[in-house]
Amino acid sequence: MRNRGWLLTPVVTTMLLTAGCKAGTMPNPSETVTETVTQEAVVTEEASEPAADASAVPASGPVGGGRSEKVENDLYEFSYSYPDAAGSIPGLKAELDKQLEQARSELISSSRTDRGEAKKQGFPYHAHSYGEDWKVVADLPGWLSLSSQLYTFTGGAHGMSTFETVLWDRHAETVRKPEDLFVSKAALSKALRTPFCAALDKERGKRRGAPVASGSDEMFSDCIDPVEQVVILGSTNGQTFNRIGLLVPPYNAGPYAEGSYEITLPVTAAVMAALKPQYRASFSLGK
């Protein structure tokens, strides 16, 4: 899910995957959301043929407000939400609405295809799922940083949880990748790698009940590139970015049973040095 056209790949909140979820059962990623959306459209029915044209389903919130959509039927389960802070920015709202409609349309199409194949093969069909919940990471004078936890289920042994991020540049009125604020991904990776690897191995050890020996023959013992994960920018002072989050989905750093990993690091002098000059005023050293 990292290859959205506009979507560029969460202060950070814990969003660990609930491991071993039952097939077809969708975790509720909105349990930790503190933002209030304006309205929620909920449809629960046993519809055999939901509308194929996703654009025919009206938006549930007024222009400028947050949005929350939820649909459940025999074919699929779909939920999507974003907070008022995002809905109050016309350009960002338009992009999120566009992504909502695209995700729903793709879910309906793939669900119909798989249901047809299941019927042909004489297999039971399990409703597919897509759930995405956006929340505010940092709301700064010049920036709005958002993150989402995304859950999908397409009929396999279990669903999958991933993450996304949006960084809205208020001055330029555009979406940017967090990595694009740095001179290069390699420079950011170099600035983060040592503290990231130490923090990751410490968390791995807690979950596995034994220290992790980097470089050993044990699977999932090596470090991974922090910048190849979902990079998010956070703040504790409400004025500048002073910490960086790395969200690691299942299988990237450990087996599915370990869930996802979330590593939060302070902005250091090395990170500041890796920034493009025009963005350094938006950052400060963290603790």
ZAMARGU-4260 file (C-alpha; in steps of 0.2 Angstrom, whole numbers, plus 5000, padded with zeros to 4 digits):
<rodrens>
0) 5000/5000/5000 | 5015/5012/4999 | 5013/5016/4980 | 4998/5028/4981 | 4999/5041/4968
5) 4998/5056/4980 | 5001/5046/4996 | 5018/5048/5001 | 5027/5035/5010 | 5010/5043/5071
10) 5016/5063/5094 | 5017/5043/5090 | 5004/5032/5097 | 5006/5013/5099 | 4997/5004/5085
15) 5003/4986/5087 | 4994/4973/5076 | 4983/4961/5085 | 4992/4945/5080 | 4983/4929/5076
20) 4966/4938/5071 | 4953/4927/5064 | 4951/4927/5046 | 4938/4939/5040 | 4938/4948/5057
25) 4943/4966/5056 | 4952/4974/5071 | 4946/4991/5077 | 4960/5003/5074 | 4950/5017/5079
30) 4950/5012/5098 | 4965/5024/5101 | 4958/5039/5091 | 4955/5055/5100 | 4949/5065/5086
35) 4931/5067/5083 | 4924/5066/5066 | 4908/5075/5062 | 4897/5061/5056 | 4897/5043/5053
40) 4888/5034/5039 | 4885/5016/5044 | 4877/5003/5033 | 4874/4985/5039 | 4865/4974/5027
45) 4865/4957/5018 | 4867/4965/5001 | 4872/4953/4987 | 4876/4967/4975 | 4882/4983/4982
50) 4884/4998/4970 | 4899/4995/4959 | 4901/5014/4957 | 4910/5019/4973 | 4907/5038/4968
55) 4889/5035/4970 | 4890/5034/4988 | 4889/5051/4996 | 4902/5059/5008 | 4896/5058/5026
60) 4903/5074/5032 | 4901/5092/5027 | 4915/5101/5017 | 4929/5105/5028 | 4925/5092/5042
65) 4931/5075/5046 | 4924/5060/5038 | 4920/5042/5044 | 4913/5029/5032 | 4908/5011/5037
70) 4900/4998/5026 | 4897/4980/5031 | 4888/4967/5020 | 4890/4949/5013 | 4903/4954/5000
75) 4915/4966/5010 | 4918/4976/5025 | 4925/4994/5022 | 4929/5008/5035 | 4939/5024/5032
80) 4940/5039/5043 | 4950/5055/5045 | 4949/5069/5058 | 4943/5087/5057 | 4961/5094/5056
85) 4963/5086/5039 | 4945/5089/5033 | 4947/5108/5037 | 4961/5109/5023 | 4952/5108/5006
90) 4967/5102/4996 | 4971/5088/5009 | 4952/5084/5011 | 4950/5082/4992 | 4965/5070/4992
95) 4959/5059/5006 | 4942/5058/4999 | 4949/5053/4982 | 4959/5039/4991 | 4944/5034/5000
100) 4934/5031/4984 | 4948/5023/4975 | 4951/5010/4990 | 4932/5006/4991 | 4930/5004/4972
105) 4945/4992/4972 | 4939/4983/4987 | 4922/4980/4978 | 4930/4975/4962 | 4942/4962/4970
110) 4929/4955/4981 | 4917/4952/4967 | 4931/4943/4957 | 4936/4932/4972 | 4918/4928/4976
115) 4915/4922/4958 | 4931/4912/4958 | 4926/4904/4975 | 4909/4899/4968 | 4917/4891/4953
120) 4929/4881/4963 | 4916/4876/4976 | 4925/4885/4990 | 4917/4896/5004 | 4919/4915/5002
125) 4924/4925/5016 | 4920/4944/5015 | 4935/4955/5011 | 4940/4969/5022 | 4948/4986/5021
130) 4950/4998/5036 | 4960/5014/5037 | 4960/5026/5051 | 4969/5043/5050 | 4975/5052/5065
135) 4985/5068/5069 | 5003/5065/5074 | 5008/5083/5075 | 4998/5100/5071 | 5011/5113/5069
140) 5010/5131/5062 | 5018/5126/5045 | 5014/5107/5045 | 5001/5094/5048 | 5008/5077/5051
145) 4995/5062/5049 | 4997/5043/5051 | 4986/5029/5048 | 4985/5011/5052 | 4978/5001/5038
150) 4970/4983/5039 | 4966/4972/5024 | 4959/4954/5023 | 4957/4945/5006 | 4952/4928/5012
155) 4969/4921/5017 | 4975/4913/5034 | 4974/4931/5042 | 4973/4949/5038 | 4988/4961/5037
160) 4991/4978/5045 | 5002/4991/5037 | 5004/5010/5040 | 5004/5026/5030 | 5009/5044/5033
165) 5004/5061/5026 | 5014/5077/5028 | 5005/5092/5023 | 5015/5108/5019 | 5004/5122/5024
170) 5015/5135/5015 | 5016/5126/4999 | 4999/5119/5001 | 5005/5101/4995 | 5008/5084/5002
175) 5026/5079/5005 | 5036/5064/5009 | 5044/5065/5026 | 5060/5059/5018 | 5059/5073/5005
180) 5064/5086/5019 | 5081/5078/5019 | 5096/5079/5007 | 5094/5061/5003 | 5086/5045/5010
185) 5104/5038/5012 | 5108/5053/5023 | 5093/5051/5034 | 5096/5032/5035 | 5114/5035/5041
190) 5108/5048/5054 | 5095/5035/5061 | 5103/5018/5059 | 5113/5016/5075 | 5100/5022/5087
195) 5086/5013/5077 | 5095/4996/5077 | 5098/4997/5095 | 5080/5001/5100 | 5073/4988/5088
200) 5084/4974/5095 | 5079/4979/5113 | 5061/4978/5108 | 5064/4962/5099 | 5072/4955/5114
205) 5057/4959/5125 | 5045/4950/5114 | 5057/4935/5111 | 5062/4933/5129 | 5081/4933/5125
210) 5093/4946/5118 | 5095/4947/5099 | 5112/4944/5092 | 5114/4954/5077 | 5122/4945/5062
215) 5118/4928/5069 | 5110/4914/5059 | 5094/4916/5068 | 5080/4923/5056 | 5075/4941/5059
220) 5091/4945/5069 | 5098/4957/5057 | 5094/4976/5057 | 5084/4983/5043 | 5085/5000/5035
225) 5075/5013/5045 | 5070/5023/5030 | 5063/5008/5021 | 5050/5008/5035 | 5036/5021/5036
230) 5044/5037/5042 | 5033/5049/5053 | 5037/5066/5060 | 5031/5070/5077 | 5032/5084/5090
235) 5031/5087/5109 | 5032/5106/5109 | 5018/5110/5096 | 5030/5121/5086 | 5044/5110/5078
240) 5047/5092/5074 | 5058/5085/5087 | 5056/5067/5085 | 5055/5054/5071 | 5044/5038/5072
245) 5048/5022/5062 | 5033/5011/5059 | 5038/4993/5055 | 5024/4981/5049 | 5023/4963/5052
250) 5037/4952/5043 | 5049/4966/5041 | 5058/4964/5058 | 5050/4948/5065 | 5037/4935/5061
255) 5019/4939/5060 | 5016/4933/5078 | 5027/4947/5084 | 5016/4960/5076 | 5022/4977/5071
260) 5036/4987/5078 | 5035/5006/5082 | 5052/5015/5086 | 5052/5033/5091 | 5069/5042/5091
265) 5073/5060/5096 | 5079/5072/5082 | 5098/5073/5085 | 5112/5084/5078 | 5115/5071/5065
270) 5097/5072/5059 | 5098/5091/5059 | 5113/5090/5048 | 5104/5078/5035 | 5090/5091/5033
275) 5089/5102/5017 | 5093/5120/5023 | 5075/5126/5019 | 5067/5114/5031 | 5079/5116/5046
280) 5069/5129/5055 | 5054/5117/5056 | 5065/5105/5067 | 5073/5106/5084 | 5083/5094/5094
285) 5073/5081/5104 | 5076/5073/5121
</rodrens>
